[in-house]
């Protein structure tokens, strides 16, 4: 059976999340007049108090207010009120890749582990939803759990940067056809294709025979 559906993870697959977080930390420091070290300390403390996949701007803002006596709404503004700057942190090849898949008649989805509300706002801010089928957006902090996996169609290709996620998906082959997007190291996996740039996805799809 030939697949015509491909899901992309969002953070660190489509979005340069680490660079975005650095930009947001700088903005928090500027608006609150905290030092970079204080902002880093606050973020580290907040993330350690919750599951990192359950980060919310409201929770973080309140935590920082209690820790440093800053105004929560100032921090919320950075994350929720004016998120348009997020678009500049989409990886350079993303729109070209998505455009090519759309031209070839593929349906594109997003398969993301996060809190749905804030994550959806971030996805919308990037402008990539114009390439994506709205009904194929799956956002779930426990995306490798049974409930989330049951939402995926059979014979679907999934591109993700998280090695643990890819290895879990590989256990369900051939129902799922995972591709590991490893942008950080030269490591590869013997069981699934590995890429470092999304422009490599189409050739991999051809190898899959789709």
C-alpha positions as CSV (number, residue, x, y, z in Angstrom):
1,X,0.0,0.0,0.0
2,X,1.3,3.4,-0.9
3,X,1.2,6.1,1.7
4,X,0.0,9.7,1.0
5,X,0.1,11.0,4.5
6,X,3.1,12.3,6.3
7,X,3.3,13.7,9.9
8,X,6.1,16.0,11.1
9,X,7.0,16.6,14.7
10,X,7.0,20.3,15.5
11,X,9.8,21.2,18.0
12,X,13.3,20.7,16.7
13,X,11.9,19.1,13.5
14,X,10.1,22.0,11.9
15,X,11.0,24.7,14.5
16,X,14.4,25.7,15.8
17,X,13.1,25.5,19.4
18,X,16.4,26.0,21.1
19,X,17.1,29.3,19.3
20,X,13.5,30.4,20.0
21,X,13.9,29.6,23.7
22,X,17.1,31.7,23.8
23,X,15.3,34.6,22.1
24,X,12.4,34.3,24.6
25,X,14.7,34.3,27.5
26,X,16.4,37.4,26.3
27,X,13.0,39.1,25.9
28,X,12.0,38.0,29.4
29,X,15.3,39.5,30.8
30,X,14.7,42.8,29.0
31,X,11.1,43.3,30.0
32,X,11.5,42.2,33.6
33,X,15.0,43.7,34.1
34,X,16.3,40.4,35.4
35,X,19.7,39.1,34.5
36,X,20.2,36.3,32.0
37,X,21.3,34.1,34.9
38,X,18.1,34.8,36.9
39,X,15.9,34.0,33.9
40,X,17.8,30.8,33.3
41,X,17.5,29.9,37.0
42,X,13.8,30.6,37.0
43,X,13.1,28.6,33.8
44,X,15.2,25.7,35.1
45,X,13.3,25.7,38.5
46,X,9.9,26.0,36.8
47,X,10.6,23.1,34.3
48,X,11.9,20.9,37.2
49,X,8.6,21.6,39.0
50,X,6.4,20.3,36.1
51,X,6.8,17.8,33.3
52,X,8.7,19.8,30.6
53,X,6.0,18.8,28.1
54,X,3.4,20.5,30.3
55,X,5.0,24.0,30.1
56,X,2.4,26.8,29.9
57,X,3.2,30.5,29.7
58,X,0.7,31.2,32.4
59,X,2.3,28.8,34.8
60,X,5.8,30.0,34.0
61,X,4.8,33.7,34.4
62,X,3.2,33.0,37.8
63,X,6.2,31.0,38.9
64,X,8.6,33.8,38.0
65,X,6.3,36.4,39.7
66,X,6.5,34.4,42.9
67,X,10.3,33.9,42.6
68,X,11.4,37.3,41.5
69,X,8.4,39.6,42.1
70,X,8.0,40.5,38.5
71,X,4.7,41.3,36.7
72,X,3.3,38.1,35.2
73,X,1.5,39.8,32.4
74,X,4.8,41.1,31.1
75,X,6.0,37.5,30.6
76,X,2.7,36.3,29.2
77,X,2.9,39.1,26.6
78,X,6.1,37.6,25.2
79,X,4.6,34.1,24.8
80,X,0.9,34.7,24.1
81,X,0.1,38.3,23.0
82,X,2.8,39.0,20.4
83,X,4.0,35.6,19.1
84,X,4.5,36.6,15.5
85,X,8.3,36.6,15.9
86,X,8.2,32.8,16.3
87,X,8.0,32.5,12.5
88,X,11.6,33.5,12.0
89,X,12.7,30.3,13.9
90,X,11.2,27.9,11.4
91,X,14.1,25.9,9.9
92,X,15.1,27.3,6.5
93,X,14.1,24.3,4.4
94,X,10.7,23.7,6.0
95,X,8.5,25.6,3.6
96,X,10.3,24.3,0.5
97,X,9.8,20.8,1.8
98,X,6.2,21.2,2.7
99,X,5.4,22.9,-0.6
100,X,6.9,20.0,-2.5
101,X,4.8,17.4,-0.6
102,X,1.7,19.4,-1.3
103,X,2.5,19.6,-5.0
104,X,2.8,15.9,-5.1
105,X,-0.6,15.4,-3.5
106,X,0.4,14.4,0.0
107,X,-1.6,15.2,3.1
108,X,0.6,16.8,5.8
109,X,0.0,16.5,9.5
110,X,1.7,17.5,12.7
111,X,2.4,15.0,15.5
112,X,3.5,16.9,18.6
113,X,4.1,16.2,22.3
114,X,3.0,19.3,24.2
115,X,0.1,21.1,25.9
116,X,-2.4,21.7,23.1
117,X,-3.4,25.3,23.7
118,X,0.0,27.0,23.7
119,X,1.5,24.6,21.1
120,X,-1.3,25.3,18.7
121,X,-0.7,29.0,19.1
122,X,3.0,28.5,18.3
123,X,2.2,26.4,15.3
124,X,-0.2,29.0,14.0
125,X,2.4,31.7,14.5
126,X,4.9,30.0,12.2
127,X,2.5,30.2,9.2
128,X,3.0,26.5,8.3
129,X,-0.7,25.6,8.8
130,X,-1.4,26.7,5.2
131,X,0.4,23.4,4.2
132,X,-1.3,21.2,6.9
133,X,-4.6,19.4,7.0
134,X,-6.3,20.8,10.1
135,X,-7.8,17.4,11.0
136,X,-4.3,15.9,10.9
137,X,-2.9,18.0,13.8
138,X,-2.3,15.8,16.8
139,X,-1.0,17.5,19.9
140,X,-0.7,15.3,23.0
141,X,1.9,15.4,25.9
142,X,1.8,11.6,25.7
143,X,2.0,11.2,22.0
144,X,3.5,7.7,22.1
145,X,0.7,6.5,24.3
146,X,-2.0,4.2,23.0
147,X,-4.6,6.9,22.7
148,X,-2.5,9.2,20.6
149,X,-1.1,6.5,18.4
150,X,-4.7,5.3,17.6
151,X,-5.3,8.6,16.0
152,X,-2.7,8.0,13.4
153,X,-3.7,6.3,10.1
154,X,-2.1,3.1,9.0
155,X,0.9,3.1,6.7
156,X,1.9,6.7,7.7
157,X,5.3,8.3,7.5
158,X,6.4,10.1,10.7
159,X,9.4,12.5,10.9
160,X,10.6,13.2,14.4
161,X,13.8,14.5,16.1
162,X,13.3,12.5,19.3
163,X,15.2,9.2,19.1
164,X,13.1,7.7,21.9
165,X,9.9,8.5,20.0
166,X,11.3,7.1,16.7
167,X,12.4,3.9,18.4
168,X,9.0,3.4,19.9
169,X,7.3,4.0,16.6
170,X,9.7,1.6,14.9
171,X,8.2,-1.2,17.1
172,X,4.9,-0.7,15.2
173,X,6.5,-1.0,11.7
174,X,5.2,-1.5,9.0
175,X,2.0,0.3,10.4
176,X,4.2,3.4,11.0
177,X,7.2,4.4,8.8
178,X,9.4,6.5,11.0
179,X,12.2,8.8,9.9
180,X,14.7,10.1,12.4
181,X,15.5,13.8,11.9
182,X,18.8,14.1,13.7
183,X,20.1,17.7,13.3
184,X,22.6,17.6,16.1
185,X,24.9,14.6,15.6
186,X,26.2,12.2,13.0
187,X,24.4,9.3,14.8
188,X,22.2,7.1,12.7
189,X,19.8,4.2,13.4
190,X,20.1,0.8,11.8
191,X,16.3,0.2,11.9
192,X,15.0,3.4,10.3
193,X,16.2,6.1,7.9
194,X,18.1,9.0,9.4
195,X,18.2,12.6,8.0
196,X,19.8,15.8,9.1
197,X,17.7,18.1,6.8
198,X,14.1,17.9,5.8
199,X,15.1,18.1,2.1
200,X,16.2,14.5,2.5
201,X,12.7,13.3,3.3
202,X,11.4,12.9,-0.2
203,X,14.2,10.6,-1.3
204,X,13.6,8.5,1.8
205,X,9.9,8.3,0.9
206,X,11.0,7.0,-2.5
207,X,13.1,4.3,-0.8
208,X,10.0,3.4,1.2
209,X,8.3,2.8,-2.1
210,X,5.7,5.5,-1.7
